[in-house]
């Protein structure tokens, strides 16, 4: 985290939480994460950092002390009927459907009586497919462990279109890969003599259908996160609609909820109003973005904030978030305006 942000959060942490809650927000806090683990996860560790179990529990204890957990159905009813929720509410959500949801996160939440919403990608369920971003992290891990030196990584320069044969350019080039050119990752894995299929079979990084059924039976909510997690800005509006509606249909057909909510993969910032005009006419009750609690209720859209950063305690982050929301509201910049 940049120094300026660290200073900002440290200063905001000095403000009393009671004062900040008086400032706002009216809508519940919507922290999201991907996973929680005290172990090193090679398919994730080179993409972003994540909190360990102790940090996660500490964050939950703070939330429970100052806020009230709600179920997504309460949130849906509130938005649909324009009813005000109890003040100082929160709803947790987790993206991508990683196995730690079942092994670690859900048991901790159950002990504390906290509901949650788990957004999944149907393509990855039952470990039928490995998310290409996970492939990137696994390749970076393989490079770090490479004992054969430059001879092994030489093909990377050609396959990644790196003009200068500098090893320092390989990892940045890998991190720029998206769904359009993701097939190159399989060719690079062959170079490293690494099997993505074997990793999937052995590690089982994603949730299985029985695990999701168990989570649903235990009162947790299942939502959709697109079919295979593409960058929406790189696909047509027709494909955006298909990814959204088909993934929600998958969840509804599997668990019979009929009220599958949807969170956009990667980011929603560059999506046009045309998409939302069409989605507003579907049965999808709620859409979720990641623009730090900004307002967009005209599109039945709620914005979450990233609570995954292990370098900052959630209490500091929430204090900083509430204060910046108050400033944005004063400046008339707390609403999302789409083209």
Secondary structure, 3 states (H helix, E strand, C coil): CCHHHHHHHHHHCCCCHHHHHHHCCCCCECEEECCECCCCCCCCCCCCCCECHHHHHHHHHHHHHHCEECCHHHHHHHHHHCCCCCCCEECEEECCCECHHHHHHHHHHHHHCCCEEEEECHHHHHHCCCCHHHHHHHHHHHHHCCCCCHHHHHHHHHHCCCCCCCCHHHHHHHHCCCCCCCCHHHHHHHHCCCCHHHHHHHHCCECCHHHHHHHHHCCCEEEECCCCCCCHHHCCHHHHHHHHHHHHHHHHHHHCCCCCCEECCCCCCCCCHHHHHHHCCCCCCCEEECCCCCEEHHHCEEECEECCCCCCCHHHHHHHHHHHHHHHHHCCCCECCCC
